[in-house]
Amino acid sequence: MKSFEYSAPNTIEEAIESLGNRWGETEIMAGGTDLVTSLKQRITAPQRVVSLKNISTLREIHESSDLIQIGAMTTLADLSNHSTIQKHFPSLVEAARSISSPQILNAGTLGGDLCQRPRCWYFRNGYGLLAQNGGKSLIPAGDNRYHAIFGNDGPAYFVSASSLGPPLIALGASVSVVGADGKSRQIALDDFFRIPKSESERETSLKPNEILTAIHIPLSGLNNSVYEIRHRHGLDWPYATAAVAFKLSGSKASDVRIVLGHVAPTPWLASKAGKSLEGAEVTMSSAAHCAQSATQGAKTLSGNAYKVPMVKTSVKRAILIAAGIQMKG
Amino acid sequence: MAKEDNKPLDSGISRRGFLKGVGAGTVATGMMPGLAPENAQAAESAKIQGPGEVPITLRINGRNRRVNVEPRVTLLDALRNRLDVTGAKKVCDRGTCGACTVLVDGDPIYSCSMLALEAEGREITTIEGLGTPEHLNPLQKAFIENDAQQCGFCTPGFVVACASFLEKNPNPTREEVRSGIGGNLCRCGTYAGMIEAVLDAAEVQKGGN
């Protein structure tokens, strides 16, 4: 690890002032579960690390009748143990607990989950976020078994590593970001993630001197769930996940949102699939139909076609779980 | 230095100290007052610290330990290389295997993935703080009785993680134990013995024995 300066300011304003305006000059430390390893592996080598640990407001959770606001430094353990979150958002609890390492849940934060860098092995081995050599991505001809099947028109092929992003987007969450001018703006979480077009960009709409401060989730009574397909039920990232949220009136679904995880450079809103379930009765067959349409537009690479049936299965199962329908077989 | 608590660990001499042949004396050299920056305000908020060494105080197993570390030093490296607290092991050094597990304010974390500076002001408990060879805690005893280790390198991390799990889940099912220790890896594959050990220790703690 290269040496760096460190500061742990008490306020967001001081933290913003400590940040540089170019990526790579400074890095923000939340729980450190991703950053410390990235520093060791020299995936990033900042001159300064700015820790958010002393900014107590970033750990607060506020509730009103129609909204819950979660500070970005809330740990995944605190998130999954929070009574309101347990009551309204089983998808968030499941997504956090599926990370399954108590050590990560205790240190890792909600904001950190959304801002963690991709696990792409080209990126983690120093080939850059886009894994390009001479302007050409190494991934289509390389080992792409864990890479994207959506949003992979180039130049990005990695998949978003966020576990909480998909269920939060399904729930209509937004985030507060404080910018260099000290002012806070609110962005729909769906717009927070983006696919970088060049090596100088990152995977979110954050600027280098901006801080994600809070996540807002409307309390709108949506049924919600997440279904992950993973190799091992221990500390690892899933192959594919589906997060769903919808209002259930009788057995009919409305306000349907289906968001896929680990299959695209961002959490991937499967809007056609959502529409196919809109107004429909939730049954085994409508769930299967919706799941089929969630795979539309998938563009597989040489080694990742297996993710397509996983998307189908995870969407179907997530819908059935959210609707409380017992699965057969 | 008089205020420094540099007593050798537990039985009077640690394996590491023995290997060095000098015990705690080696540790003390790293903390000579002359090496500490004069400015006692170094811990002040918003102050830029480093990249050189920064004096910090870590509270480890109930004792305050002063040490100078660069900001880039992890809690694990500070414990092992600077403070001679070598129970937590360095294996993957990337937040995956759990051999470096310590408790911070009672919760298990990977000490390889936390900077030492981030641990200031927190209560750190390492395997050395859970029991001694003379006074094993019930979980350590149960690990021995259930032959829950082979090479033993992952064992301290497992014991710390399991101790925290048991404290939060005093009456666990086998399945809960399995998922509760999901943050640690054993390459010898002694999970079966470890799960038995946790279940046994739970019985002992409930007063069964």
Interface residues (C-beta under 8 A of the other chain):
Chain A: M1 K2 S3 F4 E5 Y6 S7 A8 P9 N10 T11 E14 S18 M29 G32 T33 V36 T37 L39 K40 Q41 R48 V49 S51 K53 N54 A77 S100 S101 P102 Q103 I104 N106 A107 H233 G234 L235
Chain B: S45 A46 K47 I48 Q49 G50 P51 G52 V54 E70 P71 R72 T74 D93 R94 G95 T96 G98 T101 V104 D107 P108 I109 Y110 C112 S113 M114 L115 L117 E118 A161 S164 F165 S179 G180 G182 G183 L185
